[in-house]
Amino acid sequence: MGSLRLPPTVLTLQLFMRQQQVLLLYRKILRVIRQVPSDSDRKYLQDWAREEFKSNKSATEEDTIRMMITQGNMQLKELERTLALAKS
């Protein structure tokens, strides 16, 4: 009797594009967090970002993923604004 083989996971183009958007957003957030002057605040924000992305890793619903990307972008802009105000 042959071994049971599962079909390889094939990403649709749309899912691949969403995955790339999520990775880009994650990298942007981490890049902005590096600008936070306080070590403890920076560590807190890094842990927060890591946990947020990790907890939503299994999301597969297209609308849900789009909504989370939108929310992430809004949070990124808010963080950028806060850092800009702190520097001025």
N, C-alpha and C positions, 0 to 999 in steps of 0.2 A: 504494500500500500504506500503510495507517494505521500510526501509531506504536504500539509495544507499551506497554501500560499495566499497571502492577502494581496490584493491588487495594489500597486504603488499609488501613493497619494498624488493626484494630479491637480495642480492649481489651475483654476480658470484664469484667463487673462484679467478679468475684473478683480478676482480675489488677489491675484499677484499685485495688481496696481494698488489696491487698498493696503496690502501688507507693506508695500514700499512707502506709502503715505504715512503709515503708523511708525515705521522705522525712522523716517525723516523727522517726524514730529518729536519722537523720543530723543533723537540726537540734538535737535534744536533746543529742547527743554534742558537737557544736560549741559549744553554749551552755555546757555543763559545762566543756569544755576552756578556755574563756575565763577561767575562775576560777583556772586554774593560775598560781601566782605567778611561776614562772621562765619567762623569755622563751624560752630554748632548749628547755625541756621542753614548753612550750605549742606551739612550732613543730613539734617532733618528733611530738607527739600529733595535731596537725592534719594533718600529712603522712601519718601512719599511718592516720588515719580516712579521709582522701581516697582513699588507695591501696586500702584494704580495700573500700570501697564501689565504687570504679572497677573493681577486679579481679573483682568478683562481679556486675557490671552485666548480664552476658549470661545469668545464671541464669534458667531458665524453669520448672524442675521445682518444682511447688507445695510438696512436702515439703521440698526443699532450701531454698527461700526461707523457709519457716516456721522451719526449724532455724536459719538464719542470723539471722533476726530475734530469735529466742530468745537465741542466743549474744550478739548485739549488745546486747540489753537487760541480760544478765548482766554484760557488760563495762562498760556504762554504770553499773550499780549499784556495781560494784567501784570504778570511778573516783570516783563520788560518795562512797563510804565512805572512800576514801583521802584525798580532799580534806577531808572532815569531820574525820578524825583529825589531819591536818596542821594544821588550824586550832585544834584544842583543846590 
